[in-house]
Amino acid sequence: MPENVELDLVYLPDGRVVNETNEDPAIERITGHKNYWVETDLGQANDFSAVTVLKDEALPIIDDAKVIVGPRERSIVYADRFRGVSYVDVVDHLIRLTNALPFGGKTELSIDGTSIGRVVSDMLWDQGVDHKAVQMTGGQDWRKASARYINAGKTFMIENLAVLFASGDIKFAHDLPLRQEIEEDLASFTLTTTAAQNQIITQSRSSTGHGDLGIALIVGAFAPQYLKPPREELDRFLSKVSKLSFVNRLCLPSRIGSVVKTIGILP
């Protein structure tokens, strides 16, 4: 197939993206995707709750005269925060958001299932809303606790986000609202060495709050990378991570936010 041929892409309601073949036997039909990952961090009554959305796409392209699935691109396209809202209204907001254009039918919902997140998760479940509730734990691994609940180490998830920013696998949309607040949240994470010489990550309050947007994004980066990733994409990512030391992956031992600017983890 000539390189200068432009593919006619068909965007299906469930997030699949296929190339139109026009019944030409020389053109192979390939299936890519364009999905959205909605994530939320839930605050107490007087704290902010936050929502972020990642667009995740890999579209059919022509490469070396063949139709293939192009590189996977993820970008943060939506961010919002609010407080003084009942959990009933939070649930209604999440349902409306996941059904709104252009997200409707192509979304995966993940929430911070720690603490009060369990209450909201139960409310979503009772309304038949499929989602994953990610409970932050200690350690540097993750596991499925049930069909709905995921236990994942906070350090592990922050490390994952740092690698994705460093490699350019996640970017900010150029016109994203609250980008500065997200960067301030991410800058509030600090590596601490315990008396037992274990390295743990702590978080101070940023000037804009308690890190709600940062936590939502950390959950958001973890979910598409590990819960429903393309198999070949996960293999490539794990290979990349294995080549980096723990310190290099987190851009530590200094304060995360002050170093990531220097080496380009945050744009």
Secondary structure, DSSP 8 states (H G I E B T S, - for coil): --TT----EEE-TTSEEEE--TT-TTS---EEEEEEEEEEE---TTS-EEEEEEEEEE-EEEETTEEEE---EEEEEEEEEE-S--HHHHHHHHHHHHHSTTTTTSEEEEEE-STTHHHHHHHHHHTT---EEEEEESSS-EEE-SSSEEEEEHHHHHHHHHHHHHHTSEEE-TT-TTHHHHHHHHTTEEEEE-TTS-EEEEE--BTTBSSHHHHHHHHHHHIIIIIS--HHHHHHHHHHHHTS-HHHHHT-SS-HHHHHHHHTS--
